[in-house]
Amino acid sequence: MRFVDSNVFVYHLSSDPAYGERAASILKRVEKGEECVTSTLVISQVCGYMKWRKKAEAIPRFIGLLRALPSMTKMETTFADFARAAELLEGRSPTSWDDFVIAAQMNRAGVGEIYSNDADFDSISGIRRIF
């Protein structure tokens, strides 16, 4: 099982010229039944990004996409995820706080691989990034 990061959804929703096809192929695998997980933090990131880019009309389509993917577990973000992220960050300078929260969620879900184009995950022990 793999975790799906926000950039996969953003690239797909925005038909990104550089990464849209790659993101679509990942989501096709999920659509065909590949089990994966994402979180309410990721969902919030995607919605916030689409609103910021003045593409809020894509948000209902995004929610519809999530509903249409039964093999994708949507895990809740908890305070414990933030506390674990703080532990993972100890002694480090974070480039993105959210990445460490996602790492904590992955740890909680027993997931070691992430579909993401975010190279910051490469520096987090126990995570293998796939894109």
C-alpha positions as CSV (number, residue, x, y, z in Angstrom):
1,M,0.0,0.0,0.0
2,R,1.2,3.5,-0.8
3,F,0.3,7.0,0.4
4,V,-0.9,9.6,-2.2
5,D,0.5,13.1,-1.7
6,S,-1.3,16.3,-2.6
7,N,0.8,17.1,-5.7
8,V,-0.5,14.0,-7.5
9,F,-4.1,15.3,-7.2
10,V,-3.1,18.9,-8.1
11,Y,-1.2,17.8,-11.2
12,H,-4.1,15.7,-12.3
13,L,-6.8,18.3,-11.6
14,S,-4.8,21.1,-13.3
15,S,-3.7,19.0,-16.2
16,D,-0.2,20.0,-15.5
17,P,1.8,20.0,-18.7
18,A,4.9,18.4,-17.1
19,Y,3.4,16.0,-14.5
20,G,-0.3,15.7,-15.4
21,E,0.1,12.4,-17.3
22,R,2.2,10.8,-14.6
23,A,-0.3,11.8,-11.9
24,A,-3.2,10.5,-14.1
25,S,-1.5,7.1,-14.5
26,I,-1.0,6.8,-10.7
27,L,-4.7,7.6,-10.1
28,K,-5.7,5.1,-12.9
29,R,-4.0,2.4,-11.0
30,V,-5.9,3.3,-7.9
31,E,-9.1,3.5,-9.9
32,K,-8.4,-0.1,-11.1
33,G,-8.2,-1.2,-7.4
34,E,-4.6,-0.6,-6.2
35,E,-5.0,0.0,-2.5
36,C,-3.6,3.2,-1.2
37,V,-4.2,5.8,1.5
38,T,-4.4,9.6,1.7
39,S,-5.4,11.9,4.6
40,T,-7.7,14.8,5.4
41,L,-4.5,16.9,5.6
42,V,-3.8,16.1,2.0
43,I,-7.4,16.8,1.0
44,S,-7.3,20.1,2.8
45,Q,-4.0,21.0,1.0
46,V,-5.5,20.3,-2.4
47,C,-8.6,22.3,-1.7
48,G,-6.6,25.2,-0.4
49,Y,-4.3,25.2,-3.3
50,M,-7.1,25.0,-5.9
51,K,-8.8,28.0,-4.2
52,W,-5.6,29.9,-4.0
53,R,-5.0,29.3,-7.7
54,K,-8.6,30.6,-8.4
55,K,-9.7,27.1,-9.5
56,A,-12.2,26.5,-6.8
57,E,-14.6,25.0,-9.3
58,A,-12.3,22.0,-9.4
59,I,-12.9,21.2,-5.7
60,P,-16.2,19.5,-6.1
61,R,-14.7,17.4,-9.0
62,F,-11.8,16.5,-6.6
63,I,-14.2,15.4,-3.9
64,G,-16.1,13.4,-6.5
65,L,-12.8,11.8,-7.6
66,L,-12.1,10.8,-4.0
67,R,-15.6,9.3,-3.6
68,A,-15.1,7.3,-6.8
69,L,-11.9,5.6,-5.4
70,P,-13.1,2.9,-3.0
71,S,-9.6,1.4,-2.8
72,M,-8.2,4.7,-1.4
73,T,-8.5,4.9,2.3
74,K,-9.0,8.5,3.5
75,M,-7.5,8.7,7.0
76,E,-8.3,11.4,9.5
77,T,-5.6,13.7,10.6
78,T,-5.2,13.6,14.4
79,F,-3.4,15.7,17.0
80,A,-1.2,12.6,17.6
81,D,0.1,13.0,14.0
82,F,1.3,16.5,14.8
83,A,2.9,15.3,18.0
84,R,4.7,12.5,16.1
85,A,5.8,15.0,13.4
86,A,7.4,17.1,16.2
87,E,9.3,14.0,17.3
88,L,10.4,13.2,13.8
89,L,11.6,16.8,13.4
90,E,13.7,16.9,16.5
91,G,17.1,18.3,15.7
92,R,16.2,19.0,12.1
93,S,15.3,22.1,10.1
94,P,12.0,21.3,8.4
95,T,11.5,22.4,4.8
96,S,7.8,21.6,5.1
97,W,6.0,20.9,8.4
98,D,3.2,19.2,6.5
99,D,5.6,16.6,5.1
100,F,6.5,15.5,8.6
101,V,2.8,15.3,9.6
102,I,2.3,13.1,6.5
103,A,5.3,11.0,7.5
104,A,3.7,10.5,10.9
105,Q,0.5,9.5,9.3
106,M,2.3,7.0,7.0
107,N,4.0,5.6,10.1
108,R,0.6,5.2,11.9
109,A,-0.9,3.5,8.8
110,G,2.2,1.2,8.4
111,V,2.9,2.6,4.9
112,G,6.5,3.1,3.8
113,E,6.0,4.3,0.2
114,I,4.5,7.6,-1.1
115,Y,3.4,8.7,-4.5
116,S,4.8,12.2,-4.6
117,N,7.0,14.5,-6.6
118,D,8.1,16.2,-3.4
119,A,11.8,15.4,-3.0
120,D,11.7,16.6,0.7
121,F,10.3,13.1,1.5
122,D,13.7,11.6,0.4
123,S,15.3,12.9,3.6
124,I,12.8,11.3,5.9
125,S,13.9,7.9,7.2
126,G,11.7,5.0,6.4
127,I,9.9,6.6,3.4
128,R,10.5,5.6,-0.2
129,R,9.2,8.2,-2.7
130,I,7.7,7.0,-6.0
131,F,6.8,9.3,-8.9
